[in-house]
Amino acid sequence: MKHLNTFKKVGKIVCVSAILTTTGMLHAQKPTKTENPNDQWQIKWNASDEFNSTSPDWSKWQKTSGLPNTTAWKWDNQRNVENNNGITALTMRQNANNASDGDTYFKSGILKSYATFTYGYFEAKIKGADIGEGVCPSFWLYSNFDRSVSNGQTVYSEIDIVELQQFDWYEGHQDDIRDMDLNLHAVVKQNGQDVWRRPKAYPDAQLNKWRAPWDPTKDFHIYGCEVNEQEIIWYVDGVEVGRKPNTYWHRPMNVTLSLGLRKPFVEFYNNRNNAVNPETNAAARAKLDGMPTTMYVDYVRVWEKSGTSTTPPSTGMGKLQNEGFETGNLNNWDASAGASTVISNNQKSGQHAGSVNNSSIAQLVTLKANTTYTISAFGKVTSGNTAFMGINKHATNAVVKNHEFSSTSYSKGEFTMTTGNQEEIYRIWFWSSGTAYCDDFTLTEGGSDKNDDDNNTTIKVTGVTLSNSNLSLNVGDSKTLSATILPQNASNKNVTWSAGNTAIISINQNGQIQALKDGTTTVQVKTTDGNFSASCNITVNSNNDNDNGSGTSGLPQAGQTISLQSNAGLYLTVNKSSGTAIQATKNDVNALEKFVVVKEDGFYGLQSVSTSKYVTTASDNSLRCGASGIFNRQKFTIESNGSDGVYIKSKINNNYWVLNGNKSISVTASNKSQASVFYWNLSNITNKSNDLSKASSDKNIEIQNEVNIYPNPFTNGNLTIDFGASFSGKFTLYDLNGRIILTENIDTQNVLTINKSNLNQGLYLIKISNKDTSITKKLIVK
């Protein structure tokens, strides 16, 4: 498991014993629960993902093209899908400055598989989005539309394994956060027309509502669904919660995880969700402080019954459809990330050709066992580019053979391959990192399967790039760089990593950097094939916990708890009664005036000690404190004014903070001459009582400043937190994205033991609190 198990309570001080595991294949080989326990299931890795890599596996998931049409928001996977510590995060964000994009105001993340399945078992471990009402974290299957079917047959199939947080209105009452939808949708051809079958119109056949005994936004839960020829069966945490006969759901469907919008950000009419302008709609504007918001997925796993092949291809046995793109579109072809289309110029023959730009097109086809096939196509590239045609095994995505095109005029690419001992589905594709064209594909039985130079079985590396060119870290921080090898299908993708100064940073051969001491250096990655290299400049800042001063002693450091003062001497506070606005109105410092400093990709984030929310630049350029994580709106730079004050600038609009006459803060100054100066002070908590658990008339009882956490840095074994006095309260561990790793109520009679964990190297924040006060401490994991 990747997550921390429930604490066991057995002693006097807090002792956290962590078993740090390497993830590898720590997954169940069988579904959590299925109808027949005697069935034998085989996991399908072409649509299953543990999310242990540093970025999504875009060979499995469609990044830009081929995504479902939405009328109320857009998809932007480049910004809104991110892997971190074995979890993938799908985020919904408001457009910068509420810019309209085709009359939509939000963009979100989605994972849609290339692979399609008709029957199988589908399971994902999901944590909902903490905004509550307004979005819908979803795990679902859906097909394309096939209007060539006969009357009475299915044009479109959709199975909602789970839709969370819809807050739907049904049978005279509104759902709440615990109500879930597990429904079926279909389009059936009747009298030559598409007829939608919606769940509410056919509740007995298609509607399942299930109410959880828990809030799905607070923790991960397992949502599963078995689809067979007779029935569709839903499970939550291994318990059956719904069952319907399988009447219309026999079409090949893509596995999909997505975060969609719901009211008040949309209105449903004309059989679709329609966008609401969140800045002009009062109900939507009231929810904006919850944006951006994120759903989290621990894993998604897909199984088919062993010995069966229930994933129909888009074409018949050994036959390609639309081989020369003469239908004028990508019918029967799948499009991946980037721009893929059919054009009426640059054709080799006929009227059309395929065009790709940093993308691919592909078609699934079933091939017979123990048979030799010849695959050919014509391709050409624009100057300086290359393109590739190839064939992969669909179930594993393993490359069988490919051919490289480098000419700016059409040339023929061709290779032969022999199948294995069983009938199998393959994926024939054409790809280029630049602009390229293809035409006239053929797939024929026969030929001589040989590995000669003409087959171009070895694809040479042409370059390498890094995910970052500059990084700023604090001592103790950890960051993993990812290298992209060009071309995408290069045969040898091995690289070596090196650091310019190993006293400042260390780096392992997975690209993980550990900041050791302050200074500047570089990281270099070099390809084994061709010795191509790329580098990243690294700046490491000292992180002095013993700095008890203010702006006069430098800039805040990650892990510190600070307060901010205006030049009028008033402290910045979170005004809960005014939409979580940040205002300079307080004469002294309590929890609402304290902020924990975090660092993310070289930027500062400020987390309220009182609410655990992050300071954010709202779309109207006001300063608020309602975000649940750190994204661009929650990132700031802090710059010295040359004396004992600082300027603070927001990343999202590159403007500085300005103190207005009514004590509110706006983010509107384009330069420092127009900006306001602020002063930061450490707000370390001091002891005011020897017995912190007993009631007192003093409402400012605070945790003893001499709380000890050891060993720190933490490598393995036991982590001990010694309060030095009696204490009752709450223990919470955060990563630097603000994601809660674990939380538990504690008292001095408790010892808390973590049975399993997967804490990566890096900086974490420990928050210890009770009803009167709180303290945040830094934990370095090596």
VOGU-3710 file (C-alpha; in Angstrom, 3 decimals, decimal comma):
1> mkhlntfkkv> 0,000/0,000/0,000  1,140/3,532/-0,652  -0,792/5,075/2,212  -0,372/5,214/5,934  -2,448/2,770/7,917  -4,542/3,626/10,960  -2,530/4,491/14,055  -2,347/2,109/17,004  -2,443/3,743/20,440  -0,178/2,215/23,057
11> gkivcvsail> 2,200/4,542/25,033  3,202/7,998/26,396  4,974/10,052/23,746  4,329/10,157/20,010  6,508/7,593/18,244  6,099/7,214/14,492  7,672/4,020/13,173  7,838/4,173/9,381  8,599/1,321/7,055  9,666/3,028/3,852
21> tttgmlhaqk> 8,893/0,710/0,975  9,861/0,765/-2,654  6,724/0,587/-4,694  7,561/-1,716/-7,597  4,505/-3,858/-8,252  2,701/-3,432/-4,934  -0,678/-4,102/-6,502  -3,325/-6,742/-6,145  -3,154/-9,329/-8,899  -6,876/-9,940/-8,537
31> ptktenpndq> -9,793/-7,502/-8,338  -10,905/-6,484/-4,862  -14,277/-8,190/-5,383  -16,034/-9,858/-8,345  -19,203/-11,824/-8,904  -17,557/-15,239/-9,192  -14,470/-15,732/-6,966  -13,440/-18,710/-9,109  -12,980/-16,579/-12,215  -9,355/-16,168/-13,299
41> wqikwnasde> -8,446/-12,577/-14,131  -5,483/-11,152/-16,018  -4,434/-7,550/-15,394  -4,205/-5,394/-18,554  -1,320/-2,983/-18,234  -2,279/-1,007/-21,345  -4,997/0,663/-19,233  -3,734/0,038/-15,677  -1,468/2,500/-13,888  0,119/2,729/-10,438
51> fnstspdwsk> 1,208/6,349/-11,171  4,695/5,692/-9,778  6,482/7,533/-12,603  7,295/11,230/-12,422  4,733/12,078/-15,103  1,662/10,394/-16,593  2,346/7,560/-19,045  1,028/9,225/-22,191  1,544/6,005/-24,138  -1,527/4,716/-22,232
61> wqktsglpnt> -3,545/7,918/-21,835  -4,681/10,292/-24,576  -3,217/13,679/-23,808  -5,005/16,184/-26,083  -6,810/14,665/-29,048  -9,685/12,213/-28,865  -10,991/13,556/-25,531  -14,743/13,832/-24,847  -16,473/17,011/-25,945  -17,591/19,294/-23,132
71> tawkwdnqrn> -19,596/22,490/-23,411  -18,920/23,949/-19,953  -15,146/23,544/-19,580  -12,045/22,547/-21,564  -9,384/19,880/-21,053  -5,767/20,918/-20,468  -3,775/17,881/-19,368  -0,448/19,681/-19,690  -1,269/21,808/-16,616  -3,912/19,781/-14,858
81> vennngital> -2,633/16,202/-14,633  0,368/15,618/-12,382  1,951/12,598/-10,685  3,387/13,017/-7,200  4,506/10,338/-4,735  2,586/7,545/-6,468  -0,627/9,574/-6,819  -2,016/11,299/-9,890  -3,842/14,582/-9,366  -6,561/15,838/-11,722
91> tmrqnannas> -7,232/19,535/-11,141  -10,014/21,940/-12,153  -8,841/25,574/-12,534  -10,495/28,832/-13,384  -8,973/30,526/-16,440  -6,549/33,325/-15,593  -8,465/36,593/-15,171  -11,659/34,616/-15,914  -10,807/34,706/-19,616  -13,522/33,211/-21,811
101> dgdtyfksgi> -12,384/30,289/-23,959  -15,230/29,417/-26,294  -17,667/30,683/-23,631  -16,058/28,465/-20,975  -14,159/29,649/-17,901  -12,443/26,557/-16,510  -9,977/23,891/-17,605  -9,523/20,464/-16,066  -7,630/17,167/-16,293  -8,667/13,813/-17,705
111> lksyatftyg> -7,133/10,388/-18,255  -8,699/8,474/-21,153  -7,134/5,188/-22,223  -6,149/4,380/-25,777  -7,207/0,808/-25,079  -10,881/-0,136/-25,226  -12,715/-2,904/-23,382  -16,161/-4,410/-23,745  -16,142/-6,701/-20,697  -13,854/-6,907/-17,687
121> yfeakikgad> -13,338/-5,672/-14,151  -12,436/-2,003/-13,620  -11,157/-0,593/-10,328  -9,667/2,687/-9,070  -8,710/4,070/-5,664  -9,908/7,675/-5,512  -10,089/10,601/-3,097  -12,645/13,283/-3,972  -12,091/17,019/-4,437  -12,345/19,036/-1,236
131> igegvcpsfw> -14,407/21,859/-2,723  -17,512/19,718/-2,140  -20,328/20,954/-4,398  -19,267/22,342/-7,770  -17,291/19,529/-9,385  -17,756/15,833/-10,102  -14,803/13,414/-9,728  -15,666/10,544/-12,084  -14,485/7,065/-13,011  -16,307/5,882/-16,120
141> lysnfdrsvs> -16,282/3,885/-19,365  -17,578/5,203/-22,663  -17,591/4,225/-26,332  -17,492/6,140/-29,584  -20,684/6,705/-31,598  -21,367/4,105/-34,294  -24,309/5,258/-36,378  -23,908/2,435/-38,854  -25,753/0,045/-36,508  -29,235/-1,277/-37,253
151> ngqtvyseid> -32,454/-0,126/-35,580  -32,672/-1,279/-31,979  -28,910/-1,543/-31,610  -26,604/0,568/-29,445  -25,007/3,653/-30,943  -23,237/4,717/-27,736  -22,501/3,021/-24,386  -21,507/4,694/-21,101  -21,021/3,087/-17,682  -20,455/5,407/-14,718
161> ivelqqfdwy> -18,465/3,340/-12,226  -18,783/6,262/-9,820  -19,656/9,957/-9,996  -18,913/11,765/-6,732  -20,139/15,098/-5,367  -22,877/15,724/-7,937  -25,296/17,165/-5,359  -28,074/16,101/-7,691  -31,749/16,922/-7,102  -33,845/13,758/-7,236
171> eghqddirdm> -37,240/12,684/-5,891  -37,886/15,890/-3,994  -34,574/16,330/-2,191  -31,005/17,323/-2,935  -28,129/14,885/-2,568  -25,255/15,802/-0,291  -21,540/14,976/-0,229  -22,138/11,311/0,652  -24,515/10,528/-2,217  -22,957/8,814/-5,231
181> dlnlhavvkq> -24,231/8,026/-8,713  -23,422/4,691/-10,381  -25,472/4,964/-13,536  -25,829/3,791/-17,115  -26,288/5,901/-20,248  -26,909/4,760/-23,808  -27,902/5,996/-27,247  -30,057/3,538/-29,197  -31,033/3,787/-32,856  -34,822/3,939/-33,240
191> ngqdvwrrpk> -36,449/4,568/-36,637  -33,074/5,671/-37,931  -32,620/8,310/-35,185  -30,370/8,578/-32,113  -32,468/8,246/-28,954  -30,827/8,925/-25,585  -31,648/6,659/-22,661  -30,931/8,606/-19,462  -30,953/7,071/-15,943  -33,792/9,166/-14,500
201> aypdaqlnkw> -36,078/8,238/-17,379  -35,298/4,530/-16,903  -34,441/4,227/-13,196  -35,121/0,491/-12,874  -32,782/-0,359/-15,729  -30,152/2,367/-15,463  -30,102/4,350/-12,199  -28,143/3,491/-9,049  -27,813/5,898/-6,143  -25,722/4,857/-3,166
211> rapwdptkdf> -25,116/6,803/0,040  -21,750/6,282/1,701  -21,333/6,178/5,482  -18,333/8,487/5,045  -17,302/11,655/3,211  -15,510/10,654/-0,038  -13,426/13,845/0,003  -11,675/12,916/3,254  -9,908/9,697/2,264  -9,247/7,217/-0,525
221> hiygcevneq> -11,825/4,515/-1,303  -11,894/1,719/-3,885  -14,550/1,903/-6,606  -14,972/-1,145/-8,830  -17,300/-2,486/-11,506  -17,599/-5,851/-13,241  -19,043/-5,771/-16,748  -19,983/-9,103/-18,301  -22,357/-10,180/-21,031  -25,280/-10,588/-18,637
231> eiiwyvdgve> -24,860/-8,029/-15,845  -23,094/-4,908/-14,619  -22,169/-5,005/-10,911  -20,838/-2,108/-8,832  -18,625/-2,364/-5,727  -17,314/0,169/-3,196  -14,467/-0,976/-0,956  -15,220/-4,560/-1,966  -18,935/-4,412/-1,072  -21,587/-4,774/-3,774
241> vgrkpntywh> -23,706/-1,597/-3,987  -25,604/-2,022/-7,266  -26,483/-4,444/-10,059  -28,249/-4,043/-13,419  -28,837/-6,331/-16,419  -26,516/-5,613/-19,339  -28,927/-4,627/-22,096  -27,129/-2,004/-24,171  -23,550/-1,969/-22,897  -21,739/-4,260/-25,321
251> rpmnvtlslg> -19,601/-1,760/-27,200  -15,803/-1,323/-26,770  -15,288/1,472/-24,229  -12,365/3,622/-23,100  -11,356/3,700/-19,419  -11,688/7,273/-18,177  -10,951/9,283/-14,997  -11,917/12,937/-15,019  -12,871/15,961/-12,944  -15,909/17,750/-14,389
261> lrkpfvefyn> -17,901/20,834/-13,408  -21,335/20,784/-11,785  -23,705/23,455/-10,472  -23,370/26,252/-9,591  -20,647/26,473/-12,258  -22,877/24,869/-14,918  -26,527/24,735/-15,911  -27,934/21,583/-17,490  -30,229/22,042/-20,481  -30,489/20,844/-24,096
271> nrnnavnpet> -29,114/17,483/-22,928  -25,764/18,938/-21,868  -23,940/21,000/-19,231  -23,576/24,656/-20,174  -21,073/27,129/-18,739  -21,965/29,754/-16,143  -19,783/32,869/-15,860  -18,518/32,491/-12,273  -17,776/36,190/-11,858  -21,320/37,332/-12,707
281> naaarakldg> -23,267/34,497/-11,075  -23,598/35,005/-7,307  -23,827/31,317/-6,422  -20,793/30,435/-8,532  -18,765/33,384/-7,272  -19,375/32,288/-3,687  -17,692/28,953/-4,502  -14,637/30,388/-6,275  -12,498/30,326/-3,134  -12,532/26,536/-3,461
291> mpttmyvdyv> -10,837/26,754/-6,853  -8,565/25,286/-8,017  -9,649/21,910/-6,654  -8,199/18,445/-7,186  -9,260/14,799/-7,186  -6,572/12,213/-6,434  -6,166/8,704/-7,879  -3,894/6,162/-6,181  -4,235/3,579/-8,942  -6,456/2,352/-11,758
301> rvweksgtst> -6,469/-1,354/-12,673  -8,227/-3,216/-15,440  -8,623/-6,982/-15,715  -10,000/-9,334/-18,324  -10,822/-12,978/-17,708  -7,833/-15,162/-18,532  -7,967/-17,037/-21,797  -10,384/-14,598/-23,391  -9,990/-11,611/-25,638  -12,900/-9,335/-24,943
311> tppstgmgkl> -11,392/-6,174/-26,372  -12,785/-5,965/-29,899  -10,612/-4,017/-32,306  -11,992/-1,231/-34,442  -11,648/-3,371/-37,554  -12,000/-6,977/-38,659  -9,437/-9,779/-38,615  -6,205/-8,663/-40,283  -7,800/-5,754/-42,122  -7,212/-2,001/-41,896
321> qnegfetgnl> -10,069/0,415/-42,557  -9,810/3,846/-44,200  -6,269/2,934/-45,317  -5,811/6,068/-47,428  -7,953/8,420/-45,315  -10,433/8,641/-48,188  -13,421/9,084/-45,903  -11,991/12,551/-45,300  -11,606/12,111/-41,538  -9,949/9,903/-38,924
331> nnwdasagas> -12,668/7,249/-38,960  -11,172/4,013/-37,583  -7,982/5,854/-36,612  -7,185/6,974/-33,072  -5,530/10,354/-32,465  -3,093/10,971/-29,612  -1,552/14,072/-28,043  -0,947/17,030/-30,335  -2,570/17,807/-33,683  -3,669/14,898/-35,889
341> tvisnnqksg> -6,044/15,361/-38,792  -6,965/14,383/-42,357  -6,031/16,895/-45,051  -6,905/17,297/-48,737  -3,361/18,216/-49,788  0,043/16,540/-49,502  -1,605/13,233/-50,428  0,400/10,409/-52,030  -2,663/9,215/-53,942  -6,395/9,747/-53,848
351> qhagsvnnss> -7,956/12,816/-52,268  -6,635/12,780/-48,702  -3,637/12,118/-46,453  -3,003/11,935/-42,723  -1,185/14,777/-40,992  0,477/14,713/-37,556  2,217/17,421/-35,553  3,918/16,210/-32,380  1,280/13,494/-32,339  0,335/10,120/-33,727
361> iaqlvtlkan> -2,517/8,282/-35,392  -3,146/4,602/-34,794  -5,529/1,763/-35,589  -6,244/-1,470/-33,728  -6,385/-4,717/-35,659  -6,604/-8,386/-34,669  -3,946/-10,655/-36,207  -4,015/-14,439/-36,444  -1,617/-16,629/-34,494  1,667/-17,863/-36,047
371> ttytisafgk> 1,209/-15,735/-39,154  3,633/-13,435/-40,995  2,295/-10,015/-41,999  3,721/-7,177/-44,088  2,885/-3,604/-43,035  3,627/-0,653/-45,300  2,789/3,030/-45,686  4,090/6,122/-47,442  5,447/8,961/-45,323  7,235/12,280/-45,633
381> vtsgntafmg> 8,430/14,942/-43,202  9,070/18,660/-43,091  12,671/19,828/-43,166  14,707/18,763/-40,136  12,122/16,314/-38,783  11,763/12,550/-38,737  8,691/10,327/-38,492  8,090/6,698/-37,584  5,649/3,982/-38,539  5,392/0,963/-36,256
391> inkhatnavv> 3,391/-1,835/-34,737  2,913/-2,525/-31,007  1,264/-5,271/-29,026  -1,899/-3,642/-27,785  -2,092/-5,447/-24,436  1,428/-4,500/-23,293  2,270/-1,564/-25,608  5,544/-3,318/-26,466  7,082/-2,214/-29,791  7,372/-5,088/-32,274
401> knhefsstsy> 8,931/-3,243/-35,238  9,069/0,222/-36,738  10,413/2,210/-39,689  11,899/5,714/-39,831  11,056/8,352/-42,472  13,459/11,249/-43,032  12,738/12,418/-46,593  10,733/15,537/-47,408  9,281/13,596/-50,370  7,062/10,546/-50,021
411> skgeftmttg> 8,937/7,276/-49,571  7,636/3,837/-48,800  8,200/2,287/-45,407  7,710/-1,448/-45,016  8,499/-4,255/-42,598  7,325/-7,779/-41,848  6,569/-9,434/-38,526  5,367/-12,825/-37,340  2,748/-13,182/-34,632  2,981/-15,434/-31,582
421> nqeeiyriwf> 1,104/-18,560/-30,599  -2,273/-16,915/-30,051  -4,588/-14,514/-31,811  -3,837/-11,021/-30,544  -4,685/-7,334/-30,982  -1,980/-5,032/-32,355  -1,726/-1,267/-32,774  -0,404/0,106/-36,083  0,721/3,720/-35,801  2,443/6,717/-37,426
431> wssgtaycdd> 4,172/9,345/-35,220  6,389/12,421/-35,467  7,622/15,005/-32,979  7,241/17,620/-35,748  4,970/17,915/-38,781  4,755/14,859/-41,047  2,349/13,239/-43,511  1,305/9,670/-44,220  -0,847/7,883/-46,778  -1,789/4,512/-48,269
441> ftlteggsdk> -1,333/2,042/-45,427  -1,431/-1,670/-46,268  -1,583/-4,791/-44,136  -1,188/-8,119/-45,944  -0,442/-11,675/-44,981  2,878/-13,061/-46,128  6,417/-11,861/-46,589  9,726/-12,807/-45,011  10,131/-11,814/-41,376  13,765/-10,789/-41,139
451> ndddnnttik> 15,725/-8,236/-39,129  17,861/-6,438/-41,694  18,972/-2,855/-42,044  15,947/-2,021/-44,181  13,681/-2,692/-41,199  15,330/0,073/-39,156  14,792/-1,925/-35,988  17,279/0,279/-34,084  15,994/3,838/-33,678  18,795/6,239/-32,828
461> vtgvtlsnsn> 18,479/8,934/-30,161  18,424/12,472/-31,608  18,315/14,553/-28,431  17,189/14,932/-24,819  15,358/17,620/-22,850  14,755/18,171/-19,115  11,524/19,031/-17,317  13,222/22,090/-15,729  16,075/24,334/-16,849  16,326/26,228/-13,532
471> lslnvgdskt> 15,480/25,159/-9,975  15,648/26,918/-6,615  15,682/24,621/-3,571  16,159/24,922/0,162  18,588/22,759/2,079  16,778/19,483/2,731  14,445/19,828/-0,273  14,069/17,029/-2,802  13,062/17,341/-6,449  12,935/14,809/-9,272
481> lsatilpqna> 13,804/15,893/-12,803  12,419/13,972/-15,755  14,277/13,509/-19,033  12,478/13,233/-22,386  14,375/11,233/-25,000  13,913/12,143/-28,638  12,468/10,553/-30,668  9,749/9,115/-28,482  10,329/5,574/-29,788  14,124/5,576/-29,586
491> snknvtwsag> 15,498/2,081/-29,045  17,923/2,933/-26,231  16,545/5,412/-23,699  19,219/4,866/-21,051  20,709/8,002/-19,478  23,207/8,919/-16,779  22,812/11,778/-14,283  25,603/13,841/-12,741  25,949/16,851/-10,444  28,474/19,628/-10,963
501> ntaiisinqn> 29,137/19,973/-7,216  28,234/16,969/-5,077  28,786/18,963/-1,880  25,782/21,168/-2,767  23,430/18,483/-4,115  23,280/14,750/-4,606  21,465/13,108/-7,506  20,606/9,466/-8,122  20,141/7,692/-11,426  16,364/8,284/-11,291
511> gqiqalkdgt> 16,957/12,040/-11,541  16,102/12,728/-7,886  17,961/15,721/-6,416  18,638/16,177/-2,712  19,688/19,691/-1,624  22,612/19,406/0,836  24,045/22,906/1,369  23,632/26,401/0,003  25,281/27,315/-3,273  24,825/27,052/-7,034
521> ttvqvkttdg> 25,613/24,149/-9,341  24,220/22,236/-12,307  22,670/18,859/-13,016  23,388/17,161/-16,319  21,655/14,234/-18,017  23,444/12,414/-20,833  22,070/9,763/-23,191  23,929/6,477/-23,546  23,124/6,467/-27,262  24,751/9,463/-28,939
531> nfsascnitv> 25,933/11,263/-25,763  23,304/13,982/-26,107  22,997/16,095/-22,965  20,799/18,655/-21,242  21,390/20,585/-18,017  19,524/22,355/-15,234  20,877/25,207/-13,096  20,360/24,579/-9,374  20,347/27,211/-6,612  20,258/25,895/-3,030
541> nsnndndngs> 19,330/28,322/-0,261  20,247/27,896/3,390  17,332/27,034/5,655  18,083/28,314/9,170  15,510/27,261/11,751  17,334/29,291/14,421  16,588/32,576/12,699  14,345/34,338/15,225  14,410/37,703/13,562  12,293/39,266/10,883
551> gtsglpqagq> 12,857/40,717/7,454  16,095/42,208/8,681  17,689/38,740/8,768  16,741/37,774/5,217  13,747/36,121/3,614  11,399/33,528/5,147  12,375/29,879/4,833  10,292/26,772/4,243  8,857/25,379/7,453  8,820/28,665/9,338
561> tislqsnagl> 5,623/30,090/10,836  5,465/33,815/10,203  3,177/36,814/10,524  3,017/39,757/8,107  2,664/43,423/9,075  1,619/46,371/6,976  3,612/49,590/7,137  0,877/50,881/9,471  1,846/48,195/11,987  -1,312/46,083/11,566
571> yltvnkssgt> -1,078/42,343/11,008  -2,548/40,573/7,986  -5,398/38,261/8,968  -7,850/35,846/7,360  -11,295/37,461/7,538  -13,643/34,461/7,612  -16,725/36,668/7,512  -15,606/38,398/4,326  -15,027/35,537/1,903  -11,659/34,586/3,461
581> aiqatkndvn> -10,214/37,949/2,390  -6,701/38,840/3,569  -6,880/42,185/5,386  -4,453/44,220/7,494  -6,616/44,885/10,570  -5,137/43,147/13,653  -3,035/44,630/16,453  -1,684/41,289/17,702  -1,008/37,778/16,475  -3,255/34,757/16,976
591> alekfvvvke> -3,812/31,704/14,761  -5,574/33,669/11,983  -2,520/35,931/11,680  -0,008/33,066/11,365  1,103/31,448/8,112  3,333/28,457/7,475  5,884/29,076/4,723  6,237/26,394/2,061  8,361/26,356/-1,084  7,280/24,934/-4,442
601> dgfyglqsvs> 9,472/25,078/-7,578  11,296/28,140/-6,266  8,143/30,019/-5,232  6,675/30,724/-1,792  3,325/29,488/-0,536  1,591/30,693/2,645  -0,709/28,331/4,568  -2,992/29,669/7,286  -2,312/28,054/10,655  -5,970/28,508/11,608
611> tskyvttasd> -7,750/27,208/8,485  -5,006/25,151/6,752  -5,963/26,966/3,523  -3,469/28,701/1,244  -3,237/32,402/0,422  -4,386/32,828/-3,169  -4,598/35,518/-5,815  -8,284/35,541/-6,760  -9,438/36,102/-10,320  -10,489/39,675/-9,405
621> nslrcgasgi> -6,893/40,321/-8,188  -7,935/40,432/-4,541  -5,977/38,421/-1,967  -7,852/35,579/-0,263  -7,120/32,440/1,729  -9,373/29,624/0,527  -7,300/27,261/-1,615  -6,667/23,658/-0,597  -3,384/23,193/-2,460  -0,543/25,032/-4,172
631> fnrqkfties> -0,904/25,871/-7,840  -0,013/29,007/-9,793  -2,508/31,221/-7,925  -0,938/30,229/-4,607  2,678/30,916/-5,619  4,558/34,111/-4,776  8,029/35,614/-4,862  9,259/37,606/-1,851  11,866/40,297/-2,542  13,779/42,446/-0,087
641> ngsdgvyiks> 13,264/46,209/-0,279  16,931/46,680/0,665  16,111/47,458/4,281  13,970/45,443/6,664  10,846/45,087/4,495  9,771/42,944/1,578  7,753/43,165/-1,605  5,500/40,220/-2,449  4,617/39,377/-6,047  2,055/36,869/-7,348
651> kinnnywvln> 3,119/34,381/-10,000  -0,300/34,197/-11,679  -0,324/37,814/-12,920  3,236/38,990/-12,123  1,873/41,885/-10,025  2,913/43,035/-6,541  0,709/43,273/-3,436  -0,813/46,669/-2,649  -2,384/47,738/0,670  -5,627/49,579/-0,037
661> gnksisvtas> -7,170/52,302/2,106  -9,779/49,900/3,519  -7,009/47,527/4,677  -7,686/44,966/1,935  -4,863/43,680/-0,251  -4,994/43,799/-4,031  -2,498/42,276/-6,436  -2,326/45,091/-8,954  1,076/46,822/-8,860  3,105/46,249/-12,010
671> nksqasvfyw> 6,329/47,467/-10,374  7,828/48,031/-6,916  7,321/51,795/-6,994  3,557/51,168/-6,938  3,725/48,267/-4,464  3,388/48,251/-0,675  6,129/47,143/1,710  5,373/44,429/4,275  7,350/43,163/7,276  7,574/39,519/8,275
681> nlsnitnksn> 8,180/38,200/11,767  8,671/34,676/13,011  5,684/33,485/15,029  7,329/30,639/16,928  5,038/29,403/19,671  6,082/29,909/23,267  4,981/27,970/26,330  2,508/29,605/28,690  1,587/26,616/30,826  3,175/23,489/32,226
691> dlskassdkn> -0,040/21,549/31,694  -1,287/22,154/28,191  -4,269/19,808/28,373  -6,142/21,376/31,284  -8,721/24,084/30,850  -7,606/27,657/31,435  -9,083/31,113/31,351  -6,110/32,094/29,228  -7,357/31,457/25,650  -3,856/31,860/24,286
701> ieiqnevniy> -2,384/28,674/25,798  0,334/27,620/23,378  2,359/24,474/22,839  5,791/24,483/24,449  8,406/25,902/22,098  10,827/23,134/22,996  8,911/20,409/21,164  11,573/17,968/19,990  11,347/15,843/16,832  14,100/13,297/16,420
711> pnpftngnlt> 15,840/11,978/14,432  15,507/14,853/11,978  16,559/14,373/9,173  14,648/11,090/9,319  15,995/8,058/7,455  14,299/5,015/8,963  13,373/3,410/12,254  11,334/5,424/14,767  10,423/9,080/14,586  9,773/10,511/18,071
721> idfgasfsgk> 7,918/13,705/18,945  8,518/14,741/22,572  6,317/17,551/23,911  8,089/17,918/27,269  4,684/18,373/28,947  1,194/16,931/29,041  -0,668/17,503/25,766  -3,915/16,596/24,001  -4,611/17,654/20,440  -4,169/16,727/16,794
731> ftlydlngri> -1,186/15,565/14,753  -1,117/16,216/10,952  1,629/15,539/8,398  1,580/17,510/5,121  3,676/17,429/1,981  4,667/20,741/0,389  1,653/20,648/-1,944  -0,551/20,883/1,135  -1,772/17,311/0,719  -2,459/15,608/4,055
741> iltenidtqn> -0,319/12,472/4,353  -1,755/11,448/7,733  -3,738/12,906/10,611  -4,772/11,621/14,048  -6,056/12,830/17,399  -3,358/12,324/20,061  -2,703/12,615/23,779  0,275/11,867/25,990  -0,928/8,293/26,502  -0,613/7,530/22,794
751> vltinksnln> 2,115/6,023/20,702  1,245/6,266/17,021  2,789/3,608/14,762  2,672/3,736/10,963  2,491/0,191/9,658  3,418/1,115/6,087  4,341/4,326/4,281  5,905/5,610/1,130  7,466/8,896/2,170  9,745/10,101/-0,595
761> qglylikisn> 12,877/12,064/0,161  12,128/15,712/0,769  10,616/18,236/3,133  7,372/17,664/5,069  5,492/19,812/7,583  4,239/18,489/10,927  1,358/20,441/12,446  0,507/19,900/16,134  -2,599/21,709/17,367  -5,390/21,897/19,913
771> kdtsitkkli> -8,372/24,211/20,317  -6,187/27,054/21,577  -3,173/27,106/19,327  -0,925/25,196/16,945  2,702/24,775/15,959  4,248/23,683/12,676  7,599/21,929/12,514  9,712/20,863/9,567  10,619/17,222/8,907  13,347/16,255/6,439
781> vk> 13,139/12,708/5,068  16,292/11,320/3,471
//
